[in-house]
Amino acid sequence: MIDVSELTEAQKATEGFKSTYAGMMNLYNQPGFIAALCAHEAAHLIFYERMGRIPFEIVRPKIHHNNAMNRFEGYMAAVKPQLPDCEPAKWQEWVTAKALGGAAGGVVGRRLFPNADGGDVEDKRLFIQECADLVRHCGGISINAEEVWTWAQAEVSRQLDADPKLMELIQKRAKELKPLFGFA
């Protein structure tokens, strides 16, 4: 289930690899974790698709070696959406949609698997970076990415509470994603 094809046999024999692999498998084997992971990714898509049709790439679970940090890193599974470029005149709408789509995964993940952090640390980091890039590119605009992210988390939560069919839709999409990630 976890792609280790980029690693040598010598790397797979190390304690660092074995520890990373065991940690990932421990999470995958916790009841409800895979369903929450798939719903996390489905929530991203459901909210991003409000921007229009969004093609995406499936990234299956994998472990690679980060040579710069000299450590093994596990990647649980993900969708990589190809979002439309931000039109400078509509940057506020784009930031709002990007924040909602990015935050949706963690909000749903925490609801379904409260024992974990929601898995949105990287989602938030990417959002903050994209906001900084947008400010540099557009000039003359200001984005408080932390504040927008916090608002987006609350807004996704509010929408989930207000419309139970939204969670049903996310869970339906999660079931479609599950085999694409290689989960039985």
Secondary structure, 3 states (H helix, E strand, C coil): CCECCCCCHHHHCCHHHHHHHHHHHHHHCCCCHHHHHHHHHHHHHHHHHHHCCCCEEEECCEEEEECCCCEEEEECCEEEECCCCCCHHHHHHHHHHHHHHHHHHHHHHHHHCCCCCCCCHHHHHHHHHHHHHHHHHHCCCCCCHHHHHHHHHHHHHHHHHHCHHHHHHHHHHHHHHHHHCCCC
